[in-house]
Amino acid sequence: MNPDEKVLAYIDKEAESFRDRIATVDAKGKRNWIYAQQPRGRFTNMRTYVSWLFFVIFLALPFIHINGRPLFLFNIPEAKFILFGKVFWPQDFFIFGLTMIAFVIFIVLFTAAFGRLFCGWVCPQTVFMEMVFRKIEYAIEGDASSQKLLAKAPWNTDKIVKKTTKHVVFFLLSFIIANFFLSYIIGIKELWKIITEPIDQHFVGFLSIFVFSGVFYAVYAFFREQACTVVCPYGRLQGVLLDRNSMIVAYDYKRGEPRGKLKKKEEEHLGDCIDCLQCVKVCPTGIDIRNGTQLECVNCTACIDACDAIMDKIGRPQGLIRYASENGIANREPLKYTTRMKLYSVLLIVLLVILSTLLITRKDVDATVMRTPGMLYQERGTDSVSNLYNIKVVNKTMAEIPLTVKLTRKDGKVETIGNGPIHVKAEGQGAGSFFIVLPRKAITQRKTTLQVELYEGDKKIDQIKTNFMGPVAP
């Protein structure tokens, strides 16, 4: 069979195996429970090391504080967000808008270049499911075949003990995850108060912990891979984000087809695939990677390890299933870090630099100065004119700030109502009023642009542009 005939045979086989439903649902809409075999191999080992790093970061971040603030906090109820120790309030949401735009672009570019690499290696759902909960399941109930037998077995003592132990451990882990998850919302210090102080003082907090625990338990004990195939939109988006040059976990159909049993290979000139179904048995979403790119595939590499192990046993080279692009499979080219991938990587770095610059250069004190609405200028005797201004200040620091308003022009002056600095509470807002007084001879037009400076003691913290209205000599 020549290469063109192999491709046609592969296309015909794909057409025959076309699915009009996801792998976890049968023709009647009933759930197909996935019993995935435990994968072993170099990619599984690498993903294990990455998961350890993920757990260290996930568990350590809530305890890291900068200048008394958590490193990260996403307090949605209070509309207060902290990134790298900097507080963001609703008036900073333009930065979050830019962040969301950059994030969408990041997803498009990253997926177009590297496929669903994120899903398989660092997505929290995949990491917790495959590296924690499923491994606990293997330890308690055994491998896939043992789990199937246990599911079909009557409710005897052995089954009750194993099922109860598994679900108790699952709930305890979900409870721990829920506590850390909540610490990213309210902070580890507030979480500690909920844990140590009387329940009646933090009833909503206790309720939130158990609600989150129940959600995580339901996801990891029952919903499992459905979170990726049904809920997560990323898998469905990949159809429009991937192209033939994207890096994916792919089956080399040119090398593997036509597939057949090992003992018939020499006499029938079959491909390297011996149709052992090991790639299907280890798949956590129950798909056959040989059918091509599918929305359920999270690029977890379990099928790569399973296939490589079989290839080693039958004396064939590894890589029948591997990271590759569709064009790479079709043209028998190894996966390369192409110019396109390099350009996408540069764009991603530029986006990260822009966002980092916005975060680093964001001001700790935001002030708005406006002329008091409905008021004209005031003449002071025959030689001076004044305007009344309102100032609103947002303090994003942890300390109270006494603000003094000064004018950059030497021929004018500022008179603060109250004859003192404007005090702004820590992580709060403040307001005040002041007059700007200019000599009448300095006013040459109806509207004059002025620069107002804000000082904390002798430290200049901001400069704001405003307008001064005055009479014009006839």
ZAMARGU-4260 file (C-alpha; in steps of 0.2 Angstrom, whole numbers, plus 5000, padded with zeros to 4 digits):
<rodrens>
0) 5000/5000/5000 | 5008/5017/4995 | 5007/5032/5006 | 4992/5040/4996 | 4982/5024/4999
5) 4986/5024/5017 | 4979/5042/5019 | 4963/5037/5010 | 4961/5022/5021 | 4964/5032/5036
10) 4951/5045/5030 | 4938/5031/5027 | 4941/5023/5044 | 4939/5041/5052 | 4923/5043/5043
15) 4917/5026/5049 | 4921/5030/5067 | 4914/5048/5067 | 4906/5052/5083 | 4890/5063/5085
20) 4892/5064/5104 | 4906/5065/5117 | 4915/5050/5123 | 4908/5051/5140 | 4890/5049/5134
25) 4882/5034/5125 | 4869/5035/5111 | 4855/5036/5124 | 4863/5051/5133 | 4868/5040/5148
30) 4885/5044/5157 | 4899/5032/5152 | 4910/5031/5167 | 4928/5032/5163 | 4940/5019/5171
35) 4957/5025/5165 | 4972/5014/5167 | 4986/5022/5177 | 4999/5029/5165 | 5017/5027/5167
40) 5032/5034/5157 | 5043/5049/5155 | 5029/5062/5151 | 5019/5056/5166 | 5035/5058/5177
45) 5038/5076/5170 | 5020/5081/5173 | 5021/5074/5191 | 5036/5086/5194 | 5027/5100/5187
50) 5012/5096/5198 | 5023/5096/5213 | 5028/5114/5208 | 5010/5119/5206 | 5005/5112/5223
55) 5020/5122/5231 | 5014/5138/5223 | 4996/5135/5226 | 4998/5131/5245 | 5012/5145/5248
60) 5005/5160/5239 | 4991/5164/5252 | 5005/5165/5266 | 5016/5177/5256 | 5013/5196/5260
65) 5021/5212/5254 | 5020/5227/5265 | 5006/5219/5275 | 4996/5214/5260 | 4994/5197/5252
70) 5003/5194/5236 | 4987/5190/5228 | 4969/5193/5233 | 4953/5192/5223 | 4940/5199/5235
75) 4925/5200/5223 | 4912/5204/5236 | 4921/5220/5241 | 4927/5223/5223 | 4945/5223/5230
80) 4959/5215/5221 | 4977/5213/5225 | 4990/5208/5213 | 5009/5207/5218 | 5005/5217/5234
85) 4996/5232/5225 | 4978/5235/5228 | 4966/5238/5214 | 4949/5246/5217 | 4934/5248/5205
90) 4942/5264/5197 | 4957/5253/5192 | 4946/5242/5182 | 4952/5249/5165 | 4968/5239/5169
95) 4958/5223/5172 | 4949/5227/5155 | 4966/5228/5147 | 4971/5212/5156 | 4956/5203/5149
100) 4959/5209/5132 | 4977/5203/5133 | 4972/5187/5141 | 4960/5183/5126 | 4974/5187/5114
105) 4986/5176/5125 | 4974/5162/5123 | 4972/5163/5105 | 4991/5165/5101 | 4996/5152/5114
110) 4983/5139/5108 | 4987/5143/5089 | 5006/5139/5093 | 5006/5126/5107 | 4988/5119/5107
115) 4981/5113/5124 | 4998/5112/5132 | 4990/5122/5147 | 4976/5110/5150 | 4987/5095/5151
120) 5001/5102/5162 | 4995/5116/5173 | 4976/5117/5173 | 4971/5116/5191 | 4956/5104/5186
125) 4968/5092/5177 | 4982/5093/5190 | 4970/5090/5205 | 4960/5076/5196 | 4975/5066/5188
130) 4989/5070/5201 | 4979/5069/5217 | 4961/5062/5217 | 4964/5048/5203 | 4980/5043/5211
135) 4971/5041/5228 | 4958/5031/5219 | 4971/5019/5212 | 4979/5017/5229 | 4962/5013/5237
140) 4953/5004/5224 | 4967/4997/5212 | 4969/5000/5194 | 4956/5002/5181 | 4951/4983/5180
145) 4950/4982/5199 | 4939/4998/5199 | 4927/4990/5186 | 4925/4974/5196 | 4922/4984/5212
150) 4909/4994/5204 | 4900/4978/5198 | 4902/4969/5214 | 4888/4968/5227 | 4889/4979/5242
155) 4899/4968/5254 | 4911/4973/5267 | 4926/4975/5256 | 4917/4987/5244 | 4909/4997/5258
160) 4926/5000/5266 | 4935/5005/5250 | 4921/5016/5244 | 4918/5024/5261 | 4937/5027/5263
165) 4939/5034/5246 | 4925/5047/5248 | 4930/5052/5265 | 4947/5055/5259 | 4940/5064/5244
170) 4929/5076/5255 | 4944/5080/5267 | 4955/5084/5252 | 4941/5095/5245 | 4939/5103/5262
175) 4957/5108/5262 | 4957/5114/5244 | 4941/5124/5248 | 4950/5133/5263 | 4965/5138/5252
180) 4953/5143/5238 | 4944/5154/5250 | 4960/5162/5256 | 4963/5169/5239 | 4946/5178/5241
185) 4946/5184/5259 | 4965/5182/5263 | 4973/5169/5275 | 4972/5181/5290 | 4953/5182/5288
190) 4952/5163/5285 | 4962/5160/5301 | 4949/5171/5311 | 4935/5160/5303 | 4944/5144/5309
195) 4948/5150/5326 | 4934/5161/5332 | 4917/5157/5337 | 4905/5151/5323 | 4892/5164/5326
200) 4905/5178/5322 | 4909/5171/5305 | 4893/5161/5300 | 4894/5166/5282 | 4912/5161/5281
205) 4909/5144/5288 | 4895/5142/5276 | 4906/5147/5261 | 4919/5134/5266 | 4907/5120/5266
210) 4899/5126/5250 | 4916/5126/5241 | 4920/5109/5249 | 4904/5102/5242 | 4907/5109/5225
215) 4925/5103/5224 | 4920/5086/5231 | 4906/5084/5218 | 4918/5089/5204 | 4932/5077/5209
220) 4921/5062/5215 | 4907/5062/5202 | 4908/5076/5188 | 4927/5073/5185 | 4932/5074/5167
225) 4915/5081/5162 | 4921/5098/5169 | 4933/5098/5154 | 4922/5091/5141 | 4905/5099/5145
230) 4908/5114/5156 | 4925/5121/5150 | 4923/5132/5134 | 4941/5130/5130 | 4940/5113/5122
235) 4926/5119/5111 | 4936/5134/5106 | 4951/5125/5100 | 4942/5120/5084 | 4943/5138/5079
240) 4960/5142/5087 | 4970/5127/5081 | 4977/5126/5063 | 4987/5113/5054 | 5004/5120/5061
245) 4998/5120/5080 | 5007/5108/5092 | 4995/5094/5097 | 4996/5076/5104 | 4994/5067/5087
250) 4994/5049/5080 | 5005/5046/5065 | 4993/5038/5054 | 5005/5037/5040 | 5016/5026/5050
255) 5003/5017/5060 | 4990/5013/5046 | 4984/5001/5041 | 4983/4994/5059 | 4983/4976/5063
260) 4988/4962/5075 | 5007/4960/5078 | 5008/4942/5071 | 5000/4947/5054 | 5011/4962/5051
265) 5025/4955/5041 | 5013/4945/5029 | 5001/4958/5027 | 5012/4974/5027 | 5003/4982/5040
270) 5008/4999/5049 | 5016/5000/5066 | 4999/5001/5076 | 4995/4984/5083 | 4977/4990/5088
275) 4981/4986/5106 | 4970/5000/5112 | 4982/5005/5126 | 4981/5023/5121 | 4962/5022/5123
280) 4963/5013/5140 | 4974/5026/5148 | 4964/5041/5141 | 4956/5051/5156 | 4942/5057/5144
285) 4939/5040/5135 | 4944/5045/5117 | 4953/5036/5104 | 4967/5048/5099 | 4969/5039/5083
290) 4953/5047/5077 | 4962/5064/5076 | 4960/5080/5086 | 4945/5080/5097 | 4938/5092/5109
295) 4939/5080/5124 | 4958/5079/5122 | 4967/5089/5135 | 4985/5084/5129 | 4989/5075/5145
300) 5001/5064/5136 | 4995/5048/5144 | 4992/5040/5127 | 5010/5045/5122 | 5018/5035/5137
305) 5006/5020/5134 | 5010/5019/5115 | 5029/5021/5118 | 5029/5007/5130 | 5021/4996/5117
310) 5033/5001/5104 | 5047/4997/5115 | 5040/4979/5118 | 5038/4975/5100 | 5054/4983/5094
315) 5047/4998/5085 | 5053/5016/5087 | 5044/5027/5099 | 5033/5042/5093 | 5019/5033/5085
320) 5009/5045/5096 | 5018/5061/5100 | 5018/5080/5100 | 5017/5085/5082 | 5007/5096/5070
325) 4995/5090/5057 | 5007/5096/5043 | 5021/5088/5052 | 5012/5071/5052 | 5007/5073/5034
330) 5024/5078/5028 | 5034/5067/5040 | 5043/5082/5047 | 5048/5083/5066 | 5040/5096/5076
335) 5050/5112/5075 | 5050/5128/5084 | 5045/5137/5069 | 5046/5156/5064 | 5027/5157/5067
340) 5029/5150/5085 | 5044/5162/5088 | 5033/5177/5082 | 5019/5171/5093 | 5031/5169/5108
345) 5037/5187/5105 | 5020/5194/5105 | 5015/5185/5121 | 5031/5192/5129 | 5027/5209/5123
350) 5009/5208/5130 | 5016/5202/5147 | 5029/5216/5147 | 5015/5229/5144 | 5004/5222/5158
355) 5018/5221/5170 | 5023/5239/5166 | 5005/5245/5169 | 5005/5235/5186 | 5022/5242/5191
360) 5019/5260/5186 | 5001/5261/5193 | 5000/5275/5206 | 4996/5272/5224 | 4986/5288/5226
365) 4974/5293/5213 | 4967/5311/5214 | 4953/5320/5204 | 4953/5339/5204 | 4938/5348/5197
370) 4931/5366/5198 | 4916/5366/5209 | 4901/5365/5198 | 4889/5380/5196 | 4902/5392/5203
375) 4910/5406/5193 | 4927/5415/5197 | 4927/5426/5212 | 4935/5443/5212 | 4946/5447/5227
380) 4948/5466/5228 | 4955/5474/5212 | 4970/5463/5210 | 4966/5445/5212 | 4954/5432/5206
385) 4950/5415/5214 | 4942/5398/5208 | 4935/5385/5220 | 4940/5367/5217 | 4934/5350/5224
390) 4947/5336/5226 | 4944/5318/5228 | 4958/5306/5233 | 4959/5287/5233 | 4973/5280/5244
395) 4978/5263/5239 | 4992/5261/5253 | 4991/5254/5270 | 4995/5270/5279 | 4985/5286/5281
400) 4991/5300/5270 | 4991/5319/5274 | 4990/5328/5257 | 4995/5346/5254 | 4990/5355/5238
405) 5002/5366/5229 | 5002/5376/5213 | 5017/5375/5201 | 5015/5394/5196 | 5025/5405/5208
410) 5013/5420/5205 | 4998/5411/5212 | 4993/5402/5229 | 4982/5388/5236 | 4971/5391/5251
415) 4964/5375/5258 | 4947/5376/5266 | 4951/5371/5284 | 4968/5377/5284 | 4977/5360/5285
420) 4981/5345/5274 | 4968/5333/5267 | 4969/5317/5277 | 4965/5301/5267 | 4963/5285/5277
425) 4973/5269/5273 | 4965/5260/5259 | 4951/5273/5259 | 4945/5289/5251 | 4946/5307/5255
430) 4939/5323/5249 | 4942/5342/5252 | 4940/5359/5244 | 4952/5373/5240 | 4954/5390/5232
435) 4967/5394/5219 | 4971/5413/5219 | 4979/5421/5204 | 4984/5440/5201 | 4972/5448/5189
440) 4986/5454/5178 | 4991/5436/5175 | 4975/5431/5168 | 4975/5434/5149 | 4962/5423/5143
445) 4945/5416/5148 | 4952/5399/5152 | 4970/5396/5159 | 4978/5379/5161 | 4986/5376/5178
450) 4996/5362/5185 | 4992/5357/5203 | 5004/5346/5213 | 5000/5335/5228 | 5013/5332/5242
455) 5014/5320/5256 | 5025/5330/5267 | 5040/5335/5256 | 5037/5320/5244 | 5028/5324/5228
460) 5016/5310/5224 | 5006/5317/5209 | 5003/5331/5197 | 4986/5336/5190 | 4981/5347/5176
465) 4965/5358/5179 | 4958/5374/5172 | 4956/5392/5179 | 4942/5403/5174 | 4943/5422/5175
470) 4939/5438/5167 | 4947/5445/5152 | 4951/5463/5151 | 4942/5473/5138
</rodrens>
